[in-house]
Each structure stands twice: as C-alpha cells, then as structure tokens.
Amino acid sequence: MDIFFQDPAEIPLPPEEVRIRALTAEPWPDGQRVRINLEVDPFQKRPSAEVIIFDTQGNPVAQTSIIESMRRKMEFNMHLKQARPGEAYTLQVILFYQAEVTPPQENEPIRLPESKQVDRREISIEIKSSLT
C-alpha cells in the first residue's frame, strides 16, 4: 500500500520558482526567545535558508542556518543575545539554493559552491516584556 502525505493540488516547483509563503515571529514572554514559523512553496529540490534577527542598530542578535530542509513548514526558536524588552527587531530570511559541487581537478584548489538567492523576506518583531 502506498501512502502519500503530499497534497496533490500542490505542484512541486523548480528551485528558481520557490518562494517564502508565510513568515511569522512570536516573542516568548521571557523576552529572550522568539518562535519563528516559516513556510515555503512545494519544492523539487530542498531549499536552504539563512535566518537573522537584527537589533535597531542593524547588529545581528540571533542567527541560524537551515540547510536543505526536508519540510515546507518549519517552526523553531531563536535565542536573542542581550534582549532588550520594548525594543523593535527585524527578522530577515533569505531563501537560497547551493550550486552543485564539482570535484576539483588535480592540483586545483577546492572552491565552495556559490549560492543562488531565490527569495528574501523581512518582518518587524517587538519584544514587549521580560520575566525577571
């Protein structure tokens, strides 16, 4: 018996057509963590994402990388360095694909594959309170 969990109405897209469908951020009441919900289009090839939270001065206060996600809907927590209740933050997600790795020829240096950005999204987050 074959079991398919994929919605037949959702056609997997090639890498250049995959986009971020939904992005939300919910600060925890402790003021130190943020729950991130990220959803992308159905895909043929697994996408990667760089997720960064910036403070008002543009400094990164939390960062994570998602490498070749197997899931379209992702939920994860990010911990803020030196969170400041009452301050606004910016969440930035860059969706990308890595180029295929080609083995180097003899006596050729190893080069990291370049990435191709396919989508980018930013939203604001406000940390309202802190439990102390």
N, C-alpha and C positions, 0 to 999 in steps of 0.2 A: 504494500500500500504506500503510495506517495503522499506526503503531506507538504503543502506549500503554505508558508506564512506570509508571502508577499501578496499585496493587493494587486489583482490582475489589471485594475484600471490605471495603476501607476507604472508607466513605462520607464525602465532604467535609461538614463541619459549618458551620452559620452562625456568625458571629462570637461571639455570646453563649454558645455551647456549646464553643468551642475551649479546650483546657486544655494545660498542660505535661505531657507523658507521661513524660519522663525528663530528669534533670539530674545530671551528674557533673562533678567538678573533679579534675584530676590535676596536682599541682605538678611542675614540671620540677626535675631535680636541682640546677640552678644557684640555686634559691631565689628567682629573680627573676620567673619566669613561671608561669602556670597555664593548662593546656589545659582548655577548657570544652566539654562536649558537651551540647547542648540539643535535645530532640525535642518537637514539639508534635503535637496531633491533626491529621488531614487537615482542610483548610480550604477554604471557598468564597471567602473574601476574605483577602488576605495580611495576617498579623499583624505587629505591631511589638513590640519588647521593649527594656526598659531593664535593663542588667546592671551590677551594682555589687558590688565586693568591699570589705568593711569590716574595719578592724582591731579589736582588743579594746575600744578606747575608742569605737567607733562612727564613726570617721572614714573616709571613703571613700579607698581607696588605689589603686583602679583602677575605671574606668567606661567603658562603651561603649553605644552605641545601635544597635539593629538596626531599620531602617525598612522595613516591608512586605516581609518575607522571602519569597522565592520557594520556599524549601526548608523542608521539615518538619524535617529533621535538619541541625543546624548544628554545626560544630566550628570553634573559633577560640581563639587565645591572647590572654591578657591579661597585661600587664607591670605588676608591682607597684612603686609608688613606695616607696622606703625599706623594702624587705622585711626582716623580722626572723625568721631561722630559729628554730624552736622555738615560734613564736607561732601562736595559732589565729586564723583569719579566718572571716568569714561571707560567703558568696556569696548575693546576692539577685537574683532575676529577676522582673520584672513584665511580664506579657504584656498587651498592650493594642491597641486599635483607635482610629484617629483618626476623628473625625466628618467628614462630607463638608464641603468648603469651599464656602461660598456667596459669590458675588461681592457686594461691598458696594454699597449704593445710592449714588447721587450724594451727595457731602458727608458720607458716613458713614465713620467710622474703620475701618481694616482690623483684624479680630479673628482671632486664631489659633483654629483649631478645638480643641474640648475632646477629651480622650481618655477612653476608657472602659476601665477595667481589667477583664480577664476572668479572670486567674489570677495567683497570686503564689507563689513557692517560695523557701525558704532552706535552705542546707546549710552545714555546717562544713567548713573546709579547714585542714589543719595543714601548715606548711612545715617539713620535718624537717631539711634540711641545706642548706649553701651551699658552692659551689665557690669558693675564693678563692686 
